């Protein structure tokens, strides 16, 4: 099984606003790093672009980021052990703090690419039901014992 993730963020400003430059100017670099990362399988991009910033979740101010990884360690290494972490730490400059969970994870069969609709359904399920084997959050991903019980560690 592989690990799929969806992460939404509500932009504080339009992507063309100068205050978004620190985020927008680093997208290609961070995405290229993901593409080359150990354990990377796939990421959502829109037609004619190398990112998904023009795709939206619900309200047009919500951006989506969706990817599939071979395992938890690969995703963790990419997020926290590459330049990605520098951008991640600054997310409050570009994205609003959300009241509901904004990230969800779930397992998919090897070779399977989930649809954006499926990912949104997983997020809504997680927001309503909390962590289950069907959809779970970052805390569960980082819980080694839980991952062992799900045969993913």
C-alpha positions in Angstrom: 0.0 0.0 0.0 1.0 3.6 -0.7 0.2 6.7 1.3 -2.0 9.4 -0.3 -2.3 12.9 1.2 -4.5 15.9 0.6 -3.6 19.3 2.1 -5.7 22.4 1.6 -4.9 26.0 2.4 -6.8 29.2 2.3 -4.7 31.9 0.7 -4.5 35.1 2.6 -4.0 37.0 -0.6 -4.4 36.5 -4.4 -1.5 34.4 -5.8 -0.5 37.5 -7.9 -0.2 39.7 -4.8 3.4 40.6 -3.9 2.9 39.2 -0.4 2.5 35.7 -1.9 5.9 35.9 -3.7 7.8 33.9 -1.1 5.4 31.1 -1.7 4.8 31.4 -5.4 8.5 31.9 -6.3 9.5 28.7 -4.5 6.8 26.4 -6.0 8.8 25.1 -8.9 11.8 24.4 -6.7 9.9 22.6 -4.0 7.9 20.6 -6.5 11.0 19.6 -8.4 12.5 18.4 -5.0 9.3 16.3 -4.4 9.5 14.8 -7.9 13.1 13.6 -7.2 12.5 12.6 -3.5 13.0 9.0 -2.5 9.6 7.3 -2.3 7.7 9.9 -4.3 5.1 8.4 -6.5 2.8 11.1 -7.9 1.5 14.7 -7.3 -1.5 16.6 -8.6 -0.8 19.2 -11.2 -3.3 21.1 -13.4 -3.3 21.1 -17.2 -0.4 23.1 -18.6 1.3 23.7 -15.3 3.7 22.1 -13.0 1.6 22.8 -9.9 -2.0 22.9 -8.8 -2.4 26.5 -7.6 -5.2 27.1 -10.1 -7.2 24.1 -8.8 -9.5 24.9 -5.8 -11.3 23.2 -3.0 -14.8 24.7 -2.5 -14.3 28.4 -2.0 -11.9 29.8 -4.7 -9.4 31.0 -2.0 -8.6 27.4 -1.0 -5.6 25.8 -2.8 -5.1 22.0 -2.9 -1.9 19.9 -2.7 -2.3 16.2 -3.2 0.4 13.5 -3.6 1.1 9.8 -3.2 4.2 8.4 -1.5 5.6 4.8 -1.2 5.6 5.1 2.6 5.4 7.3 5.6 9.1 7.7 6.0 9.5 9.0 2.4 6.9 11.7 3.0 8.3 12.6 6.4 11.8 12.9 5.0 10.6 15.2 2.2 8.5 17.4 4.5 11.0 17.8 7.3 14.5 17.0 5.9 14.6 19.1 2.8 14.2 22.8 1.9 10.5 22.1 2.0 10.6 22.6 5.8 11.7 26.2 5.4 8.6 26.9 3.3 6.4 24.9 5.6 7.5 27.0 8.6 6.5 30.2 6.9 3.0 28.9 5.9 1.4 31.4 8.3 2.6 34.2 6.1 0.6 33.0 3.1 -2.3 30.8 4.5 -5.0 31.4 7.0 -5.2 29.2 10.1 -8.2 26.9 9.6 -10.7 25.8 12.2 -11.1 22.3 10.8 -8.4 19.8 9.8 -6.8 20.8 6.5 -4.8 17.7 5.8 -5.8 14.0 5.4 -4.0 10.8 4.7 -5.2 7.4 3.5 -3.8 4.2 2.0 -4.1 3.4 -1.6 -3.1 0.2 -3.5 0.3 0.4 -5.2 -0.2 2.0 -8.7 -3.5 3.6 -7.9 -3.9 7.4 -8.4 -6.8 8.9 -6.4 -9.0 11.5 -7.9 -9.4 15.0 -6.3 -13.0 14.2 -5.6 -12.0 11.1 -3.7 -9.4 13.1 -1.7 -12.0 15.8 -0.8 -14.4 13.1 0.3 -11.6 11.7 2.5 -11.0 15.1 4.1 -14.7 15.7 4.7 -14.9 12.2 6.3 -11.9 12.9 8.5 -13.3 16.3 9.5 -16.6 14.6 10.5 -15.5 11.3 12.0 -11.9 11.9 13.2 -9.1 9.5 12.6 -10.1 6.0 11.4 -8.3 3.4 9.2 -10.2 5.0 6.3 -8.8 8.6 6.7 -6.4 10.0 9.3 -4.3 13.0 10.2 -0.7 13.9 10.6 -0.6 12.8 14.3 -1.6 9.3 13.2 0.9 9.2 10.4 3.6 10.1 12.9 2.4 7.5 15.4 4.8 4.6 14.7 2.8 2.0 16.7 -0.4 2.9 14.8 1.4 2.6 11.5 2.7 -0.8 12.5 -0.8 -1.9 13.3 -1.8 -0.7 9.8 1.2 -2.6 8.3 2.8 0.6 6.9 5.8 1.1 9.2 
